[in-house]
Each structure stands twice: as C-alpha cells, then as structure tokens.
Amino acid sequence: MTAAVPPLAAHGVRIRHDGAARHTPDGADLEVAAGEVVLLLGPSGSGKSTLALALDGLIPHALPAEFEGVVRVSGVDTRESTPGRLSAQVGMVFQDPDSQLVTGTVLDEVCFGPENLLVPVDEVLVRAEEALRRVGLWERREENPDRLSGGGRQRLAIACALALRPRVIVLDEPTANLDPVGIEEVYAALAEVVAAHDVAIVLVEHNLDQLAGLVDRVVVLDRDGRPAASGTVDAVLRDRADELHALGVWLPVAALAGLRLRAAGIRLEPLPLTLGELADGLDAIAALPDPPAPADAAPGSEVVVRVSGLTVQRRGATLLDRVDLEVRRGELLAIVGENGAGKTTLLQAIAGVQAPPRGRIRIAGLDPARVDARTLARTVGFVFQNPEHQFIRHTVAAELAHGLELQRLPEAEVAARVEELLGRFGLAELREQHPFLLSGGQKRRLSVGTALVAGAPVIALDEPTFGQDRERAVELLELLEGLRREGTTVLVVTHDMQLVADYASHVAVLRAGRLVAHGTTREVLAGDALERAGLRHPPLARATRALRHHPRWRGITRLAELPAGGPG
C-alpha cells in the first residue's frame, strides 16, 4: 500500500441503530493522514462512539445498524472486509480496558492479537516486546493484567493495538475510568507512540486538559451528528471556543476559565488551553479584582450515613480497612482516590448493593445488610459506574417506571414522574428506545434518572458524569446541587477533581482501602491529603497555585470563584 493512500477515510457516514429515530452520525466526514492525531468531539448522542465503531468495521458487520456512506481503511472499503482482517490495519482501544483483556499475563495479552492473525512466533515476540517497551510495561510482562492499575491496563490495551502493527489506532474515551495519574500514564504512552511510529490516531475524549500538545486536528459533530467544525487546535478550540461551549462540548478547564474571565471584562489573549497558559495570562495582567470570600456549605445537623469500623475483604484481599465516616443531611460528599483505592466498594457497601457486614453501616437509621430490597430502594438510589448493569426493561420509559411500579404507586403518578424525568434528562424522543441502544451519555442520564425517580433521601452515584457532554454534565450536577440544598444527601465517586472543587461540599479521600482524610472541600484541598493519596489537585487550583503575582488568587479552586459574567 503506497503512502499516498490515507490510512483512514470516511465520507458521508450515516448510521442509524435499530429502533433509533434518526441517524447519528449523519453525514460525517473524516480523513486521517499517517502520523496525524485527530480529536473527535461532539455532544452526547452525536454519534462519536458509533463512528469509532464504524472505523474498524464493527459497524456494519457486528452491530445491528443501518449504514450509509463509505469508510476505507488503507483504501479497503470496510463493507468488503471483516473486522478480523481490518484489525491488522485499525487497532481499537475501548473505554473499559477490562472488556478487551482475556489472558493471564501481560505478555500473553499482547501476543494474542498477532497470533490470531497467524503471524510467525518469532515475529509475534518481537512485536510484543516492542509494544510493551513503548508503553513502559516490558518489565511487568509476566504479571497478571489484574495486578496493573487502571492506567496500566489501559496502556496494556494500547500495546495490544500496537502489536498488530496497524496504520490507525482508534481510542474511545481511553481515560474515562482513570484517576489523574492513570490519565497522565496513558497520554505519556500515546505521546511515545506518536513520536516513534508513523501511526494515525483517532481519539474520542472528554478530558482535554492535557491534550493540546498531542492533537494535530480537531473534528466536531453537532447535536444531530452532522459536521460542525474541523481544523487545527487553535482554529477550533481557541478561535471557536464560544461556539463549542454553546454546543455543549467539553473544553479544557483553562479555556472555560478564560471564557468566564472574558465575559467579566478580563481578556486573556489568546484564549488559554493549558494551565500554564492560564497562569501566565493572569500574571501578565497588572491588576485583578479581589476574589469573593470563600464560603463552605452550612453543615447539616442530622447524621444520615454512619460507617463504623467497616472492613471489607474479598478473595483474601482487604478492600476497605476499618473505615469510619459520617455524612450529614444535605451534604454532597465526593469520594476520591486512585484506581483500586476502594471508592466503589465503599459506595456499594453504603447503598447495600454489595451486602456489607452487619452493624457497620446505618443509612437513614437502617442497616442495609438487614433490610429488604424494596425498603432499601426507597432509602437510597444507586447509580452504577456501568449503566448497563442496572437496566432490566425494554424501553427507556419502562425503565424509569420500574422502581415506581414496585412501590405500587398510582398509574397516573407513575406516568407523571416518568414524563418529568424524560424531559429533564433530554430523553423524551427516546422513550420507546431500548436502553442498550442508547449512546453512552444517554445511558448515563437514564441510569441517574432511575435513581432519582423514587425521591430517596440518599443518592449514591459512581462516576455520574462519565460519558456526558459538558452541557448534560452541568445539568446533572446542578440537579444534584439542587437536591442537596433541599436536604437530599448525595454521595459521589469521581475521578474528576474539578467536579469535586466546583460542587462537593465535603470530600473523603481513600488510599489502599483506608480513609486518609475527610472534611469540607476547602479543608481537604488546602492540605496535602490528595498528594499523599497519589492524586492531583483540581486543574484550576493547579493554575492559580502557580501564579507568581496576585497572591489573593492562589486559593481559588472553583470556576464560580472567578469574576462573574460568563460561562462556568
């Protein structure tokens, strides 16, 4: 194949899933040159992940969908090949690395793909060593993939793609489930790939804070899945930031801060995309207004959640070690920590999703280890990290109605509550759609809706903004903030430290199953607990802490603490 043939070219791609009312994407064009890194952006439901699945032939060959247009990989029409054959040209890395890891050692995992392509044994081993060295895992080649961190498993998935010697690697939100250190590991690995290989990369991603120096071109889809913008990072993310913000697309935190400051009359030129650019731009301004006085949320009086000496062990491993925690009525507690720190285990134990030891937890006066499922569902609403783990009905509307029907509420009340949530979460036109055929962001909104519909006094959410566009994420967080003000207690597991700074009233920090800090968000962010737990401070806080001038701004952590007048 000559170099003149692009590794990847898609023209007029229209895809409609079975049961869907419209095509998403709808007329997408994408051409990627050798060695180029293309970032694909768009609101939730615009068809980004669907387009990614079409780039390696999974659509139309493996997933039921109406497919129009053409996708060519190294000049080959994907409709005339198979995903197996195309995998030698296009490597795919999904959101969840565990969904594509199948063997018992790191080395075997990387060898698995080339072996299935009947590559000679000696060549398989050469490819495996080269790929593992590229992502920094060669020294761990004899370990079980389960022993790697989340970032390590995602780097392993990238190595598996590299071992196929593809011309293109497509990554669909590869950092969505990772802590900040894991995100840095993945981007460092991608930077190595870009520097050392003539491989094209297509990246679907919401977390843009570290991408400005890696990406060559940005392609944006609008809400209807149609092309909205294409160009360099400067031409799209800087020059058209206002349009993208209005479209609901995620922007780097530095750009969000810059837009807010511009609307308040403080112009940073050019619009910052990195934290360094934001700090330098602020330092270049002679005088800045004093930031507002910080204020913590008023403490509640009633303890709604009490955890006492909670230890959880599974398969000989201690996941939680003597955790003591109190959460009061009307608090929004963010539970943070590295991958594997025990965050989800703690949340599931509190909500009774995984039965905790008896007598160690009280939630609204009940022991989740002793009460029946119906009583527990009226007390705490739970949202899984993977929305599909909680879907049991055949339509969106029926899924929302399920919990209410179990409580034997009148049919009219059930219908009214369902209609309210369909509108609130932008799912009205999808009411008859099967939940499994929704986009990732739509699935997340539905899962949150199922937890909220019953009006439980406690809501527990595992990574609630995962897969959401900025507009829907803000809507959800504002909704949770409103519930908190009304007295609902909200527990959130998240890796998004800016979300923690902007919305959490309190923070609990876990490391290796132990609670290392718990207090108001301001108290925790002012200390060193995050660093001790292997985390990073929120992006805005890292920028303001780096200021050489304007000492009063060094304590700003929340976008809302910046001068008012623009988007946040």
Secondary structure, DSSP 8 states (H G I E B T S, - for coil): --TTS-SEEEEEEEEEETT-SS-SSEEEEEEE-TT-EEEEE--TTSSHHHHHHHHTTHHHHTS-EEEEEEEEETTEEGGGS-HHHHTTTEEEE-S-GGGG--SSSHHHHHHHHHHHTT--HHHHHHHHHHHHHHTT-GGGTTS-GGGS-HHHHHHHHHHHHHHT--SEEEEESTTTT--HHHHHHHHHHHHHHHHH---EEEEE-S--TTTTTT-SEEEEE-TTS-EEEEE-HIIIIITTHHHHHHHT----HHHHHHHHHHHTT---SS---SHHHHHHHHHTSS--------------SSEEEEEEEEEEEETTEEEEEEEEEEEETT-EEEEEESTTSSHHHHHHHHHTSS---TTSEEETTB-TTTS-HHHHHHHEEEE-SSGGGG--SSSHHHHHHHHHHHTT--HHHHHHHHHHHHHHTT-GGGTTS-GGGS-HHHHHHHHHHHHHTT--SEEEEESTTTT--HHHHHHHHHHHHHHHHTT-EEEEE-S-HHHHHHH-SEEEEEETTEEEEEEEHHHHHHSSHHHHTT----HHHHHHHT-SS-GGGTT--SGGGS-SSS--
